[in-house]
Amino acid sequence: MKIKDTNLNYTLNVVARWFVGLVFLFSSFTKGVDPLGTAFKVQEYMTAWSIGNMTFEWALPFANLLSVGLICAEFVVGVLLIFNAYRRLSAWGLALMMLFFTVTTLIDALTNKVTDCGCFGDAVKLTNWQTFWKNIVLDVPMVWILLTRNLRRKRRFERDGIVFISGIAVMLVFALYNINNEPVIDFRPWKVGNRMIEEHEAMNHLYMRNLATGEEVTVDYPNGGWNTVPEEYKDYSKWEITRSTSDDPFEIMAPGFAMMDLEGNDHSTELLPAEEGLMLVTIHHIEKVNDKGVRQVRLATRIAEENGLQIILLTSALPEEVQAWLYENQLEGLDYLFSDATAIETMMRGNPGFMFIKDATVVDKTRKVTNLKIEN
């Protein structure tokens, strides 16, 4: 299908290129600021997906490489579209990527095997169906870009080559920096400055049954607010309490987070509000901690002791694995608690990572404990 080279058609081509290009730049930036988060999402896909009897878990060791490759490809396509460079390459590259994204997100929406595609990293969360329809919207200008890729095309190989190589170099350097450091912009709940516990009025709930009719009702009242309960329900000759519950007045502002002991008790609302401060050492995969990481943990215990701080190792490993690791590395005196690996990865990408929390507020976090800002 040949599109006439008119001012209107070319203007629509420009609008389409800029619209899709800006979306691709934003998407690649939100992933490039946290390539390890994107790698975790790639691993999730590899674990969840299969074709017949063929699985993709063999590719798990390449997750970081695939993450950086995807981010760079998306960024370069966005740059080429906006600068109108390598028009055939950018148009076909865009078409192939959108075909892959559209099919993938449709399967996600239908199966829900992966609940969040991570298209915009942690910056913007969309449901699977929202993500699919977002891709359908992008498919419309994509088709126009593909059909009009030859309109007023000029051969500018040197200029286009500079744009292409510069795009790859910029995003590659940016992504690699963020792999080796915590993200320069943190879109996660455990951002420095965020308060991690929200206090609210606790409610009590009485589940009552009428002795005469069998009617069941729920009576809610705040702590210390028994006087607000209607007098009718205080008549125990007519009503009996079948059970009662109370809300936790403290809400952790990170879904799925807990600090569990060996007996299954959660100590998060007890430890995080510490006014004197708490140092957390986070390890989401204890078997991957290298010698440098071990030395950092030892140094953290010494820094915590010198500053009179409580220090807790938070890990997703099994109890026997933690105890063996502590013994092997002469860290038997380090207290430890447990949390889900995904929750820990959300806190810190580093393995290990170091976080200082005071009065339930994240003061600082880093992969190198000597850089940790401690406020007494």
Secondary structure as GFF3:
##gff-version 3
##sequence-region A 1 376
A	DSSP	alpha_helix	7	32	.	.	.	ID=ss1
A	DSSP	alpha_helix	35	48	.	.	.	ID=ss2
A	DSSP	beta_strand	50	51	.	.	.	ID=ss3
A	DSSP	beta_strand	54	55	.	.	.	ID=ss4
A	DSSP	three_ten_helix	57	62	.	.	.	ID=ss5
A	DSSP	alpha_helix	63	83	.	.	.	ID=ss6
A	DSSP	alpha_helix	87	111	.	.	.	ID=ss7
A	DSSP	alpha_helix	128	147	.	.	.	ID=ss8
A	DSSP	alpha_helix	157	180	.	.	.	ID=ss9
A	DSSP	beta_strand	197	199	.	.	.	ID=ss10
A	DSSP	beta_strand	203	210	.	.	.	ID=ss11
A	DSSP	beta_strand	216	222	.	.	.	ID=ss12
A	DSSP	three_ten_helix	226	228	.	.	.	ID=ss13
A	DSSP	three_ten_helix	231	234	.	.	.	ID=ss14
A	DSSP	beta_strand	239	246	.	.	.	ID=ss15
A	DSSP	beta_strand	250	252	.	.	.	ID=ss16
A	DSSP	alpha_helix	268	271	.	.	.	ID=ss17
A	DSSP	beta_strand	278	283	.	.	.	ID=ss18
A	DSSP	three_ten_helix	286	288	.	.	.	ID=ss19
A	DSSP	alpha_helix	291	306	.	.	.	ID=ss20
A	DSSP	beta_strand	310	315	.	.	.	ID=ss21
A	DSSP	alpha_helix	319	328	.	.	.	ID=ss22
A	DSSP	beta_strand	335	338	.	.	.	ID=ss23
A	DSSP	alpha_helix	341	347	.	.	.	ID=ss24
A	DSSP	beta_strand	353	358	.	.	.	ID=ss25
A	DSSP	beta_strand	361	366	.	.	.	ID=ss26
A	DSSP	three_ten_helix	369	371	.	.	.	ID=ss27
###
